[in-house]
Each structure stands twice: as structure tokens, then as C-alpha cells.
Amino acid sequence: SSSSSSSSSSSSSPSSSSAWKYGHKYRIRRANRGDLENVAKLSARVFDQDLLDQAVNNSAKFGPIVKFTTGVFAKLSYWILLADYYKDLEACLDRKDKLAPIARQQAKGMSSRYMRYALTKQNDGRMFNVMIAEEKDTGKIVGTVTIYRFSAEAVLPPPFPTTSPKHCYASTLAVDPEYRRQGIARQLMVESEKMARRWGQKYMYLHVLKPNVDAQYLYYNCGYKFVKADPWWYPESRFLLRKELPEYLGGNGLASLPRMNM
């Protein structure tokens, strides 16, 4: 489900004061298993809660019984979606953990950063991270984004097979509505792009819903460019955007590659 989710950030370009506030109030780190429940709750709140509440409110015109029934259905749907978010994240972390000792064994005795980079690149399942933004004082998770490798330019959506190459992909960018307009979404994307570059990726892809003009404004200002619109048979109406990332293979050659987390 995460591969088809579009980013839901209403953050615009932050001012210098908001950037200052971000650095003093929040930090970004990789999520661990203890964070998954709160990450799932934030994702469900941002992507699904408003639509479910709207459905309940719209049902009121059909009478109290219909509204009550819709409310029960909405609560049930919310808990199902919440469980799906959690299970998807947990499954990806499980797969990543299983591959970690294999990668360590392959890299044993290799001091070259390039060899570590090459081995990590082979382990596609390890290229998965959930980044979170949290308040420094309280530890509250106020933003999240998931990055992994995905065939973003495939003609048909999953689970249909594709020969389209995989690239780094940012999904489910979500910021708590009470914490928006502080540069959190932008900084989550910056850290995600840094991670993609450590993985040796040339591009970062993402989808954004066509009606979500605020998120489009954010991404275009972050350097993303339009690739294509989803065809009419897709379940959601989205734009596919892409950003070319700076390469590490510059003047210093392979020595300029960062050390990988094996």
C-alpha cells in the first residue's frame, strides 16, 4: 500500500525563522521498531482520517441511523488501515534484518569503501528506511517519510510484474497538521536524499496527488521535476516527479563514497 501512497505535506518553502525553529526544536533520525506504532498512527491520521470523517459528516443528510452506521464503518476502516501501515513497515524491517548478517559476512575483510558500496547495492531489500522527525524536548514524532527502491515508472501498478528498473522512491511523507509550515517536510526530504546518495542512487522519485497543490509547490522548490501523470486506469490521480541527485563519484573518485551502514 505504501508504494501507491502520495505525499501529504502542506508545507511551503520555510522562511529563515522557521528554519531556525526547526533546528532548535526538532531532529531527524531513522525509525526503530519502537517507533512503528506512532509512525503508523501519524500516517493513518494524515492520509485517511480526514476522508473518513468527511464520509461520516456527509452521511448525516441521510438520517441518524445512516450516520451512526457510517461512523462504525469509519472506525473499523481506520483500525484496519492502521494495522496495514504497521504490518507493511514491520515486514520491510524484518526483511532488512534478515539480509543484514548476509551483507556483513560478504563484506568481511573488505576495507574498501567501494566494495562495501557495491555489496550494499546488491542487497535491494536492505535499501529501506523510515525517517522520522521528532521534538527534541518530548520525543513526539511529528513527521515521517519512507524511502526504498521501487519501479516508479512501471506502466502497471503493483502487483503486476514489470521490467522497469528500480530507483530510490520516497513515499508516505506525512507531517502532523499541528506542526506544519516549520520546514519539517523539506528537511525530511533532504535527509532522505542524503540516504539515497549513500546507497549510490542517481535519482529520487515520488508521487503526489494532482489536487495537492501545496505538496507540489514544496517538491518543485526542492528541485523535483515532472515526469508523467498516472494513466486513467490507475486508482488514484497522481503526478510522478523525479530529482537527479548529486553523484559521489567526483574529483576524489571512489574514495569520496561515504561509509555504508552494513
C-alpha positions, -999 to +999 in steps of 0.1 A: +000+000+000+029+024+007+041+023-028+009+039-041+005+064-013+011+100-022+028+126-001+006+147+021+025+177+032+011+212+031+044+228+040+055+256+018+090+270+014+102+277+050+114+312+060+147+317+078+129+320+111+110+287+105+143+270+095+159+283+128+129+269+147+133+236+131+170+232+140+163+241+177+131+221+182+133+190+160+157+163+149+155+137+122+166+101+127+159+066+113+129+049+130+134+018+150+108-009+159+097+010+189+086+039+167+064+019+143+032+022+162+034+060+163+046+062+127+016+041+116-008+063+137+006+095+121+003+081+086-033+069+092-042+103+106-027+123+078-038+101+048-071+086+060-087+103+090-100+134+072-116+113+044-133+090+069-145+120+090-158+136+058-177+105+049-194+104+083-204+141+080-218+136+045-239+107+057-258+129+082-281+141+055-295+106+052-305+104+088-291+094+122-291+057+115-271+060+084-247+084+101-242+060+130-236+031+107-212+051+086-194+061+118-190+025+129-177+016+094-153+045+095-138+035+129-134-001+117-117+011+084-094+033+104-082+004+126-077-018+095-057+009+078-036+015+109-029-023+112-019-023+075+006+005+079+022-012+109+024-046+092+039-032+060+066-013+079+073-043+102+076-067+072+101-045+055+122-041+086+121-079+091+134-085+056+161-059+061+172-075+094+174-109+077+197-096+050+220-076+074+241-106+086+245-118+050+258-084+039+282-084+069+295-118+060+300-108+024+319-076+035+341-094+060+377-085+055+369-058+029+384-024+038+374-007+005+345+017+007+337+009-029+333-028-021+310-020+008+290+002-015+288-025-042+277-052-018+250-029-003+238-021-037+233-058-044+211-062-013+180-045-026+159-054+004+183-035+027+176-003+009+146+006+031+144+032+058+117+051+077+129+086+086+111+104+114+112+140+127+107+143+164+105+170+190+138+172+209+121+180+242+093+155+242+103+129+216+070+132+199+070+120+163+057+149+142+068+138+107+078+107+087+088+096+052+097+061+039+124+055+013+131+023-006+138+011-042+107+009-064+099+007-101+082+041-102+080+043-140+062+009-144+033+010-168+011-010-144+009-007-106+019-035-082+013-064-080+016-066-118+052-076-129+074-051-146+108-049-163+111-012-154+143-005-134+141+003-097+151+037-083+150+053-049+115+063-040+100+085-013+066+075+000+041+085+027+056+118+035+034+130+064+037+159+088+014+163+118-011+191+109-003+209+141+034+211+132+033+222+095+049+253+080+080+248+100+103+232+074+098+197+087+087+182+054+116+198+035+141+186+060+128+150+058+133+151+021+168+165+024+178+136+048+161+111+025+181+123-004+213+120+016+204+084+024+197+077-013+231+091-022+248+069+004+231+040-014+246+051-047+213+061-062+212+086-090+175+096-088+148+101-062+112+095-073+079+103-057+042+105-064+020+134-055-018+137-058-029+161-085-052+181-062-024+185-036-010+218-048+008+226-016+029+194-018+036+200-054+049+235-046+072+220-019+086+194-043+092+217-072+110+241-049+132+212-037+143+205-073+119+178-084+107+178-120+075+164-136+079+130-153+044+119-162+008+117-149-008+084-140-029+069-168-067+069-164-068+033-152-048+040-121-068+040-088-055+075-079-049+106-099-012+114-093+019+131-108+052+113-109+082+136-100+119+129-101+150+146-089+186+139-101+208+136-071+245+148-069+269+119-075+297+110-051+320+099-079+336+133-083+371+146-082+382+123-054+370+092-073+358+062-053+374+074-021+347+101-019+320+075-014+305+076+021+309+047+045+279+023+043+259+010+072+263-027+068 
